[in-house]
Amino acid sequence: MNTHTFYKYQGAGNDFIIFDNRNGGFERNNVDLVRRLCDRRFGIGADGLMLLQNVDGYDFEMIYFNADGREGSMCGNGGRCIVAFAQDLGIVGAETDFLAADGVHHAKVHTMVGWISLKMGDVTAIERDGDAYILNTGSPHYVKQVVGLDAYPVVESGRDIRYNDTFRKEGVNVNFVEAEGNGYYVRTYERGVEDETLACGTGATAVALAMARLNGIEGFGETPIRVAGGKLTIRFNRTADRFTEVFLEGPAEFVFKGEITW
């Protein structure tokens, strides 16, 4: 058994275990290990786990695992947190380009306000499912407007959608949204966690783009999103059904550092 140093970060309440894996020592295919580390009762506890690794041509590579132990698709809040981690390690400065599961991301650290701006991929396809929207913002998302979101059965309804015949095989993240001021209040059921999380970055992004389409917003838009763990901002440029210059912005904070043996 060996002792390993880990770091805990959170972005709007979405929390992550991060390992500096530039030496390649973490067992990437050990599903049981990742699941145990993310367990909130028998492990460190987190919504997901990330590895920061070396990769040619970029500042670093982000490898993301869901809490169920399996490698996942892009995690927006995770992306912002690993950028903060890379800066804390001295790997990057105020700006960075890194590689993730869905491709290259650019990010900028606004140190004075503790805010990180992460460029997301372009979105060119938004489908309808009745009155809901389906789109991929690095991870697949289902966006449904509801009334009375505070009391809404997010876990039960989210699980029903995530495991229905359409999405059962690959899974989908389910976002319930309610208009609030000039923005939206969002609660998300995340696949891989199989529960509601305090925030979901790709989910907040999906909500902003789906609502922009619903409301016929063209050109540049900026959408405030409130989640249980804090506030996020989504910026984008829409031309017809193509969204470009999509940015997920919000806080990313170091929580603690520790050691664990396995």
N, C-alpha and C positions, 0 to 999 in steps of 0.2 A: 504493500500500500504506500502511496505517496501523497504528500500534501500539496494542494493546488491553491493558488491565489485567485479569487474571483472579485468582481466589482458589481455593485447593484446601482442601476440608474432607473429613473422614471421620467416619463413625459406625459403630463396631464393625467397622472394616475395609472398609466399603462407601464407596468414595471418589468424590468429585464435583468437577467444575470448575464454578465459579459466576461469572457475570457480573452486575454491576449494570447492568441494562438499562432504567433509568428514563428514559433519554433516547431509547429505542427504536432505538438504532443497530445492534444485533446482527441479522444476517440470519437471521431465524427459519426460513425455508424452505430454507436452504442445508444440505441433508443431507450433502453431501460435506465441508463445513467442520466440522460437528459430529463426523462420523465421524473425520476427521483429528485433531481436537483430542483426542478420547478415545483414539486409538491409543497404545498403550504403547511403541511403538518409534519411531514417526515423529511423534508429537505430545506433548501434555502427559501423557496417560495417565489414564484414569478409567473407572469403571463407568457413569457417566452425566454429563450436563451440564445445568445449570439456569440459567434467567434469572430475576432478581428484577425485577418490573415494577410500575408504578403501576396501580391499578385503583380505581374508585369504590366507596366503601362499606367497604373493607377496608384493612388496613395495607399489604398488597402482594399481588401475584399470583405464584405459582410456576409456571413453565413448565418441564416436564421432558422431556429427550431421552434415549433409550437410547443406548448406545455405538455402535449401528449407524447413528446419525444421525437416526432418526425420532422424532417426538414420541411419548412414552409415556403410560401411565396413571399413577396415583398411585404414588409411591415413598416409603415410610415413613421410611427412614433419610435419604433426601434431604430430606424435609419437616423433620426435626429439624435437619439441617445448615443448611438455608436460614433457619430461625428463628435459629440461632446467628449466621449471617452478618448477618441483619437487625438483630440486637441489636448486633453489632460495628460496624455502620454508623451506629448511633444512631437507627434507624427505629422500633424497638420497645423496650419495657422488659421487665419480667419476664413479661408475658403478651401474647398477640397473637391476632388472628383474621385469617387469610389465605385466599385463594382458590386452589384447585388444580384439577386436571383432574376430580376426582370431587366437587367442591363445597367447602364452607367447612370449615376446620379451626381448632380452638382449640389453643394450645400454651402451656405454662408452662416458664420457664427456672429451674432450681434452680442458681443460680450457684455456691453454695458447694461443691457436689459434682460440678459439670460434667455435670449430668444434665438432659435435656429430656423433658418429657412431652407427647406429641402425641395429641390426640383423633382417633380414626379414625371412619369411618362405621359406622352400624348394619349388622348382618348378619342377614338373615332367611331365607336359603336356603342349605342345605348338602346337596349331592347325594352319592349313593354311586356308586362305580364299582368293583364287587367289594368288596375290603377297603379301598379308598382313598376319600378324600373330595375333593369339588370345591366351592370356594366363592370368592367375590369379596370381598376386603378393601380395595378400591380398585384392585386388579389381580387378575386371575384366577389361582387357585392350585390345584394338585393336591397332596394330602398323603397320603403312603404310609409306613406303619411298616415298618421293616426291622430285622434283627439284624446286629450287627457293622458299624455305620455307618462307623467309621474306615477300614475296608478296602473299603467298598462302592463300586462303579463309578458314581459319581454322574453324571459327564458322559455316559457311554455310555447308561446307563439313562434319565437325564433327557432326553437328546436323542431317544431312541426314543419316549418319551411325548409330548414337545412336538411332534414331527413325525408322530405317528400320524394316521390318517384323521379322528379326532374333533377334534383340536386344530390340525391343520396350518394352516388358514386364518388364525385369529386368534392362535394360539399360547397357551401356558400356562406359568406358572412351576411347576417341579416341586420339591417339598420332600420329603426323606427324613428320617424322624424315628425316634429311639430314646429310650425312657424313661431318665432319669438323675436319681437322687435324687428330689426332689419336683418336678422339672421335666423338661425334654427337651433333647436334643442334636439340632441340626438342620443339615443341609447342603442347599443350594439350587442348582438349575440355573436360571438366569434367561434368559428370552426377551429378545431385544434385545441382550444381552451374548453369548448363545449359548455360555455356559460357566458353571462354578461360580463364585460370588462368595463373599467371606469373610463376608457377612451379607446378609440381605434382610428389611427391616422388615415389609412387608406379608406376607411368607412366614412370619415368626415369629408374626405375629398370626393368620394362617390356621391354623398348627399348634396354637396355644393353644386356639382356638375349636373346631377339629375334635376335639381330644383331650378337651375339656370335654364335647362331645356324646357321644363314645365312652364316657366314664366317668360320664355321667349327672350332671354337676355342675350344680346349680341355684343361683340367687342370685349373690352376688358371688364372683368368683374371681380369683386372682393366680397367674400361671404364669411361673416363671423359664425362660428359654431361653438355652442356650449355643450360640454359633456359632463358627466358626473365628477370627473377628476380635474376639471378646469376649462380653459378656453383655447381654441385653435382658430386660425384664420386660413382660408383658402383663397388664393388668387389665381386667375386664369384669363385666357383670351379665347373667345369662342367665335368661330367663323362657320356658319351653317351648323353641321353636326360634328365639327372637329374642334376639340379643345387642345390648345397648345399653351406653352408657358405656364404650366400648372405648378403651383407652389403650395406646399403644406408648411405652415409656420406655427410655432408654439414653443413652450419651454421644454428644456431637457436638463435634468438635474442629477448630480451625483448624490447617492443616498448613503452607501457605506461600502467599505472594503473588508474582506474577510478571507479566511482560509478554511478549506474543507479537505478531508482525506477520503480517498477511495483506492 
